[in-house]
Amino acid sequence: MKAMVLSGPGTPLRLQEMADPVPGAGEVRIKVSACGVCRTDLHVVDGELPDIKYPIIPGHEVVGRVDALGSDVSNLKPGDRVGVPWLGHTCGVCSYCRSGQENLCDRPLFTGYTRNGGFASHLIADARYAFPLGEGGDDVATAPLLCAGLIGWRSLVMAGDAARLGIYGFGAAGHIIAQVARWQGRSVYAFTRAGDDAAQALARSLGVAWAGASEHQPPLPLDAAIIYAPVGALVPLALRAVRKGGRVVCAGIHMSDIPSFPYRILWEERQLLSVANLTRNDGVEFFKIAPRAGIRTETTTFALSEANEALGRLRAGQLVGAAVLKL
């Protein structure tokens, strides 16, 4: 197999030939057709997440087909089209798993972080965490749904029934969830980097009520806001933008430090929440919703060998929508 391998923090990925992996009990091998490039991949590459064991193959927005089964796999068969998300394995026995909170599992494995991911021609996946996708939809267009879509969906649910919803950071997750929120009948307010005309134009093309710089206040108080950009300074800005009793949801796995802010902007029962990972039920719910909502993903494709370029353009804010490696 071929893979783009990370050998240490901050180093460029290198294209390597490797032996084809062999699935163990409860596992499947997947031949990858497309893998999205997510901001979390940047956190892995830059060494911003703890306890990374090198070498590692990043990538956790995987679409492909099962091409080999390990023992004790009955839910999938060779040829099945599947998607593999960020949460790649849970223990099933800790108190969180037993209480329906497997996203908080004490002994999880994460695709492209603590187990090899989809920046490769093949990967091994826990069969329980390979979502059947059926045959509908293009692989490249579907790949961003495996993280940007799933984490976006979980954050949207946590935002409650907000009629006026703010989205801070209008990239892969933002442009997907804006479409779901509009389909649900919500008004969406899109916040981008100052001067990011392309992202604001994309937001307006998707029917948002308003689009502007993150430093600006929306024309009306928001019922809730979701922060997708990993920028802690956005937290007080979002708190100022939501009404009394409003809610701010931080949707990233990593964020720069949140600056101090006056208690006054949290008072009046505003809430500040975080999203951690996903559950399999999130996937079941979201993949039912996605075709009904008519989600259209904006993508830029790269070859596997161009993964460093894709990561660089993502880091520099030079992408509109999502980057996807096409194999």
PyMOL commands that set and color helices and strands:
alter all, ss='L'
color gray80, all
select helices_A, chain A and resi 39-45+95-98+102-104+127-129+139-146+148-158+172-183+197-205+234-241+263-265+280-293+304-315
alter helices_A, ss='H'
color red, helices_A
select strands_A, chain A and resi 2-5+14-17+27-37+61-69+81-84+87-89+109-110+122-126+131-132+164-168+187-192+210-213+222-227+242-250+271-274+299-302+322-326
alter strands_A, ss='S'
color yellow, strands_A
deselect
rebuild
show_as cartoon
